[in-house]
Amino acid sequence: MPTFTITGDIDPFLHVSLRQGEAIFCESDAMVMMEDTLDLTSSMQGGILQAAMRRFANGESFFQQRIEAKRGDGDCLLSPTLPGAIQVLDVGEVQYYLNDGAYVAATANVQVTARMQSLGTALFGSTGGFFIGQTSGTGQIAVNGFGSLFMIDVQQDKEIVVDNGHIVAWDSRLDYKISTATARDRGLLGSLVNSVTSGEGIVLRFRGNGKVLLCSRNPPSFLSWITANMKSSR
């Protein structure tokens, strides 16, 4: 299986070593450098429907890059779109859901497909809208988060509350639902109205046994800050 190694502390590269005959899939603009023993082609993994669904699910390009070691062993360097850390996740016994833009690369036996969310989570969350990414198969997947990354172990007896904009990936065995940070007795509509009027954030509540990968920065909030400062400087 190809070897994923994270290289660098700030805005790292994903260093991939492939033996002859091995291949990986990655985002369409992820490749930075590769040795000439490797071939790069475009691929519509899973067919046109899955490619379109992944495009809506977590901001992936319609076509992915497929890098294969055809003429011998070789290395390549990949880089994510957003500045921030990279995490390599083992896929097989545990599968993951992916937030918008988290996917960087995966070994050839790992598929990233799209899964429909519940209506409430799709409309009010920031985790892919009606569709989110879902892994299947066996191997490894590399994901990226804006800023630093932190892995939380969720236990059955302790619910975890996470702001939507800081979620990168989570164990598919976990139960999750849309909520607000503190309101628990107003119902969904009342809680959402209170969230808008009070500035209280919309969150996801995780329950069960599994892992949730978080990033330190919230991309939508950061974009809003940049937009506001650009307007004020004119």
C-alpha positions in Angstrom: 0.0 0.0 0.0 1.3 3.5 -0.7 2.9 5.2 2.3 1.5 8.6 3.4 3.9 10.8 5.4 3.1 14.4 6.6 6.1 16.6 6.0 6.5 20.0 7.6 4.9 21.6 10.7 3.2 24.7 9.2 1.1 24.1 6.1 2.6 20.7 5.5 3.0 18.6 2.4 1.6 15.1 2.1 4.6 13.0 1.0 3.4 9.8 -0.8 5.7 6.9 -1.6 4.4 4.4 -4.2 5.8 1.0 -5.2 5.5 0.0 -8.9 1.9 -0.8 -9.7 0.4 1.1 -6.8 -1.9 4.1 -7.2 -3.7 6.8 -5.3 -6.5 9.3 -5.9 -6.3 12.9 -4.9 -8.0 16.3 -5.4 -7.5 17.7 -8.9 -5.1 20.4 -7.9 -3.3 18.6 -5.1 -0.2 17.4 -6.9 2.9 19.6 -6.3 5.7 17.4 -7.5 6.1 13.8 -8.7 9.0 11.7 -10.0 9.0 10.7 -13.6 8.3 7.0 -12.8 4.7 8.1 -11.9 1.8 8.9 -14.3 -0.9 11.4 -13.6 -4.3 11.0 -15.2 -7.8 12.4 -14.5 -10.4 10.1 -13.1 -14.2 10.3 -12.5 -14.1 8.0 -9.5 -17.4 6.1 -9.1 -18.9 7.4 -12.3 -20.6 10.6 -13.4 -23.3 10.5 -10.7 -21.0 10.0 -7.8 -18.6 12.6 -9.2 -21.5 15.1 -9.3 -22.7 14.2 -5.9 -19.2 14.6 -4.4 -18.9 18.0 -6.0 -22.0 19.1 -4.1 -21.1 17.1 -1.0 -17.7 18.5 0.1 -16.5 20.8 -2.6 -14.4 18.3 -4.5 -13.5 18.8 -8.1 -15.6 16.8 -10.6 -12.5 15.0 -11.8 -9.9 13.7 -9.5 -6.2 13.0 -10.1 -5.0 9.4 -10.3 -1.3 9.0 -9.7 0.1 5.6 -10.5 3.6 4.1 -10.3 3.8 2.6 -13.8 7.5 2.6 -14.6 8.9 1.9 -11.1 8.8 3.1 -7.5 8.3 6.8 -7.1 7.4 9.6 -4.7 5.1 12.6 -5.0 4.2 15.7 -2.9 0.6 16.8 -2.5 -0.8 20.0 -1.0 -4.3 20.8 0.2 -6.3 23.8 -0.9 -6.7 25.4 2.6 -3.8 26.3 4.7 -3.6 24.0 7.7 -2.7 20.6 9.1 -3.2 17.2 7.4 -4.3 14.0 9.2 -4.0 10.5 7.8 -6.9 8.2 8.8 -7.0 4.4 8.6 -10.2 3.3 6.8 -11.6 -0.2 7.0 -13.0 -1.3 10.4 -13.8 2.4 10.9 -15.4 4.5 8.1 -15.7 8.3 8.2 -17.9 11.2 7.1 -16.1 14.2 5.7 -16.9 17.9 5.9 -16.7 20.3 3.0 -13.2 20.4 1.4 -11.6 18.0 3.8 -10.6 15.4 1.3 -7.0 15.5 0.1 -6.0 12.0 -1.1 -6.8 8.3 -0.6 -5.2 4.9 -1.5 -6.7 3.2 -4.5 -9.0 0.8 -2.5 -10.7 3.7 -0.6 -13.8 5.2 -2.2 -15.3 8.6 -1.2 -19.0 8.6 -2.1 -21.8 10.9 -1.2 -24.5 10.3 1.5 -27.7 12.2 1.9 -28.2 13.9 5.3 -31.4 14.5 7.2 -33.4 17.6 6.2 -32.7 19.6 9.4 -28.9 18.9 9.3 -28.7 19.7 5.6 -30.5 23.0 5.8 -29.0 24.4 8.9 -25.6 22.8 9.2 -22.4 23.6 7.4 -21.4 20.0 6.7 -21.9 19.5 3.0 -25.6 20.6 2.6 -27.9 17.7 1.6 -24.9 15.5 0.9 -21.7 14.7 2.8 -18.7 12.7 1.9 -18.5 9.1 3.1 -15.6 6.7 2.9 -15.7 3.0 2.1 -13.2 0.3 1.4 -9.9 -0.4 3.1 -6.7 1.7 3.2 -5.9 5.2 4.2 -7.3 8.7 3.5 -5.6 12.0 4.1 -7.8 15.0 5.2 -7.1 18.6 5.7 -8.4 21.2 8.2 -8.0 25.0 8.3 -5.5 25.6 11.1 -4.4 23.0 13.6 -6.1 19.6 14.0 -7.3 17.9 17.2 -8.8 14.4 17.5 -11.6 13.9 20.2 -12.6 10.4 21.4 -16.4 10.4 22.0 -17.6 8.1 24.7 -21.0 6.6 25.0 -21.8 8.3 28.4 -20.6 11.8 27.3 -22.2 13.8 24.5 -19.8 16.1 22.6 -20.9 19.5 21.2 -19.0 20.9 18.2 -19.4 24.1 16.2 -20.2 23.0 12.6 -17.4 25.1 11.1 -14.7 23.3 13.0 -15.6 19.8 12.0 -13.2 18.0 9.6 -14.3 14.3 9.8 -16.1 12.0 12.1 -16.6 8.3 12.7 -19.6 7.1 10.8 -20.8 5.0 13.7 -21.5 8.1 15.8 -25.0 9.5 16.1 -25.2 13.3 15.4 -27.9 15.9 15.3 -28.3 19.6 14.7 -28.7 21.8 17.7 -27.6 25.1 19.3 -24.8 25.6 21.8 -26.9 25.9 25.0 -30.7 25.8 24.3 -32.1 22.3 24.9 -35.8 22.8 25.7 -37.1 25.2 22.9 -37.4 22.7 20.1 -35.4 22.9 16.9 -37.3 26.0 15.4 -37.2 27.9 18.7 -33.5 27.1 19.2 -32.7 28.2 15.7 -34.6 31.5 16.1 -32.8 32.1 19.4 -29.5 31.3 17.8 -30.0 33.9 15.1 -31.1 36.7 17.5 -28.6 36.0 20.2 -25.5 35.1 18.1 -25.4 31.7 19.7 -23.8 29.2 17.3 -25.4 26.2 15.6 -23.7 23.0 16.5 -23.6 19.3 16.0 -24.1 17.0 19.0 -22.3 13.7 18.8 -23.1 10.6 20.9 -21.7 7.1 20.8 -18.2 5.7 20.6 -15.9 7.0 18.0 -13.6 9.9 16.9 -14.3 13.4 15.7 -11.5 15.4 14.0 -11.6 19.1 14.6 -9.8 22.1 13.1 -8.9 25.3 15.0 -10.2 27.8 12.5 -13.7 28.2 11.0 -13.5 28.8 7.2 -16.9 30.6 6.9 -16.1 32.9 9.8 -12.7 33.6 8.5 -14.2 34.4 5.0 -16.8 36.7 6.6 -14.0 38.5 8.5 -12.0 39.1 5.3 -15.0 40.3 3.4 -16.0 42.7 6.2 -12.4 44.1 6.4 -12.2 44.5 2.6 -15.4 46.5 2.6 -14.3 48.7 5.5 -10.9 49.5 3.8 -12.5 50.8 0.6 
